[in-house]
Amino acid sequence: MGASERDADFKAFYDSEARRVRQLALFLVGDRELAADLTQEAFLRTFRHWNRIRKQDPGPYVRRALVNLCKNSHRRKAVEWRQRPVTREVHPTPDVEETMRVARALEDLPPVRRAVILLRFYEDMTAAQIARALDRPLGTVKSDIRRGLQQLKPLLGEQVGGRLDA
């Protein structure tokens, strides 16, 4: 495969996945600029290995790279994460308000558990797909889903059972 064909193949992949991966990053880190940076780095890492992974499904690869980058970012900024200043109150619409409430609840989850919950319910991946994407045992992923939902239930009320558990 020539360089221009490889580049076109990667561009098609990027065009089809970038928006969803960026949204996933935003849910994982809660900061638009950081999410954009981490998304760009995840796609860059995917491109570096494109010849090897393009024959498989590269979606899990870019998501695993993103989750790993988010975990590393979270570790570096753990103190800052807990002590970030409260922003001024905005009067959002009910849908935005609900999204912000869910995002705040997700912040209380450990990074990997947050990633598992988002991949399961936002990306609509099965537990087996998540296990492959994150290179984690299937039982661990199922446990992360169960524990994550248990942790979210007191924060979100009964919506966890109906909305996230669907």
C-alpha positions as CSV (number, residue, x, y, z in Angstrom):
1,M,0.0,0.0,0.0
2,G,1.4,3.4,-1.0
3,A,1.7,6.4,1.3
4,S,-1.1,8.3,-0.5
5,E,-3.5,5.2,-0.3
6,R,-2.6,4.7,3.4
7,D,-3.2,8.4,4.1
8,A,-6.6,8.3,2.3
9,D,-7.5,5.1,4.2
10,F,-6.6,6.7,7.6
11,K,-8.4,10.0,6.6
12,A,-11.6,8.0,6.0
13,F,-11.3,6.3,9.4
14,Y,-10.6,9.7,11.1
15,D,-13.6,11.3,9.4
16,S,-15.9,8.6,10.5
17,E,-14.6,8.3,14.1
18,A,-13.2,11.7,15.2
19,R,-16.4,13.3,16.5
20,R,-17.4,10.3,18.7
21,V,-13.8,9.9,20.0
22,R,-13.7,13.6,20.8
23,Q,-17.0,13.4,22.7
24,L,-15.8,10.3,24.6
25,A,-12.6,12.3,25.5
26,L,-14.7,15.2,26.7
27,F,-16.7,12.9,29.0
28,L,-13.6,11.3,30.3
29,V,-11.7,14.5,31.1
30,G,-14.4,17.2,31.4
31,D,-12.3,19.8,29.6
32,R,-12.8,20.7,25.9
33,E,-9.2,21.8,25.2
34,L,-7.7,18.8,27.0
35,A,-10.2,16.5,25.3
36,A,-9.2,17.9,21.9
37,D,-5.5,17.5,22.6
38,L,-5.9,13.9,23.9
39,T,-8.1,13.0,20.9
40,Q,-5.4,14.4,18.5
41,E,-2.7,12.4,20.3
42,A,-4.8,9.2,20.3
43,F,-5.3,9.5,16.5
44,L,-1.6,10.3,16.0
45,R,-0.6,7.1,17.9
46,T,-3.2,5.2,15.8
47,F,-1.7,6.7,12.6
48,R,1.9,5.6,13.7
49,H,0.7,2.0,13.7
50,W,-1.8,2.3,10.9
51,N,-0.2,-0.3,8.6
52,R,-0.5,-2.9,11.3
53,I,-3.9,-2.1,12.7
54,R,-5.9,-1.0,9.7
55,K,-6.6,-4.6,8.6
56,Q,-8.3,-5.1,12.0
57,D,-11.0,-2.9,13.5
58,P,-8.9,0.3,14.4
59,G,-11.8,1.7,16.5
60,P,-10.9,-0.2,19.7
61,Y,-7.2,0.8,19.2
62,V,-7.9,4.5,19.1
63,R,-10.3,4.3,22.0
64,R,-7.7,2.3,24.1
65,A,-5.1,4.9,23.2
66,L,-7.5,7.7,24.3
67,V,-8.3,6.0,27.6
68,N,-4.6,5.4,28.4
69,L,-3.9,9.0,27.6
70,C,-6.8,10.1,29.8
71,K,-5.6,7.9,32.7
72,N,-2.1,9.4,32.4
73,S,-3.5,12.9,32.3
74,H,-5.6,12.2,35.3
75,R,-2.6,10.9,37.3
76,R,-0.6,14.0,36.5
77,K,-3.4,16.3,37.4
78,A,-4.9,14.4,40.4
79,V,-4.4,17.3,42.8
80,E,-5.6,19.9,40.3
81,W,-8.6,17.8,39.4
82,R,-9.8,17.7,43.0
83,Q,-9.1,21.4,43.6
84,R,-10.2,23.0,40.4
85,P,-12.1,26.3,40.9
86,V,-15.9,26.3,40.7
87,T,-17.0,28.1,37.5
88,R,-19.7,30.7,37.6
89,E,-23.3,29.3,37.4
90,V,-24.8,29.2,33.9
91,H,-28.5,28.7,33.3
92,P,-28.5,25.9,30.8
93,T,-31.5,24.3,29.1
94,P,-32.9,21.2,30.8
95,D,-31.1,18.8,28.4
96,V,-27.8,20.5,29.0
97,E,-28.5,20.7,32.7
98,E,-29.1,16.9,32.7
99,T,-25.9,16.2,30.7
100,M,-23.9,18.4,33.1
101,R,-25.4,16.5,36.1
102,V,-24.4,13.2,34.6
103,A,-20.9,14.5,33.7
104,R,-20.4,15.7,37.3
105,A,-21.5,12.3,38.6
106,L,-19.1,10.5,36.2
107,E,-16.2,12.7,37.5
108,D,-16.5,10.8,40.8
109,L,-15.7,7.5,39.1
110,P,-12.1,6.3,38.8
111,P,-10.8,6.9,35.3
112,V,-10.9,3.3,34.0
113,R,-14.4,2.7,35.5
114,R,-15.6,6.0,33.9
115,A,-14.2,4.8,30.6
116,V,-15.9,1.4,30.9
117,I,-19.2,3.1,31.7
118,L,-18.9,5.5,28.8
119,L,-17.9,2.9,26.3
120,R,-20.8,0.7,27.4
121,F,-23.5,3.3,27.5
122,Y,-22.3,6.1,25.3
123,E,-20.5,4.2,22.7
124,D,-23.0,1.2,23.0
125,M,-20.2,-1.3,23.1
126,T,-20.7,-4.8,24.6
127,A,-18.7,-5.9,27.6
128,A,-16.6,-8.2,25.3
129,Q,-15.9,-5.3,22.9
130,I,-14.8,-3.1,25.9
131,A,-12.6,-5.9,27.2
132,R,-10.8,-6.1,23.8
133,A,-10.6,-2.3,23.4
134,L,-9.1,-1.8,26.9
135,D,-7.2,-5.1,27.0
136,R,-8.9,-6.0,30.2
137,P,-10.4,-9.4,31.3
138,L,-14.1,-9.7,30.5
139,G,-14.9,-10.4,34.1
140,T,-13.1,-7.2,35.2
141,V,-15.1,-5.2,32.7
142,K,-18.4,-6.6,33.9
143,S,-17.4,-5.9,37.5
144,D,-16.4,-2.3,36.5
145,I,-19.8,-1.8,34.9
146,R,-21.7,-3.2,37.9
147,R,-19.6,-1.2,40.4
148,G,-19.8,1.9,38.3
149,L,-23.6,1.7,38.1
150,Q,-23.7,1.1,41.9
151,Q,-21.5,4.2,42.4
152,L,-23.7,6.3,40.1
153,K,-27.0,5.3,41.5
154,P,-26.9,7.4,44.7
155,L,-25.7,10.4,42.6
156,L,-28.2,10.1,39.8
157,G,-31.1,8.4,41.5
158,E,-33.3,5.9,39.8
159,Q,-32.2,7.1,36.3
160,V,-29.2,4.9,36.5
161,G,-31.4,1.8,36.3
162,G,-33.6,3.1,33.6
163,R,-31.3,5.4,31.6
164,L,-27.8,4.0,31.8
165,D,-28.7,0.3,32.4
166,A,-30.9,0.1,29.3
